[in-house]
Amino acid sequence: MPTAKKFHYQFNLRDFSKIIQNLMLAQPQLYKTNPLGIARMWAHECHRVWRDRLIMDADIELYNTFM
């Protein structure tokens, strides 16, 4: 939740759409027979969009536990 210390923790559908947009840019022939590859790419995009904004160690640990 956003607070005075974590005011930049405002996540919205635009952030989610960045993840989906980049997944859709993947070349299908590379991931058609590799479901683990697409899951890794999804995790990478989540890290890039959401984890990079986290500043508190407790929040990062919680995110890493979830992922």
ABEGO torsion letter per residue (X at the ends): XBBAAAAAABBBAAAAAAAAAAAAABBAAAAAABAAAAAAAAAAAAAAAAAAABABAAAAAAAAAAX
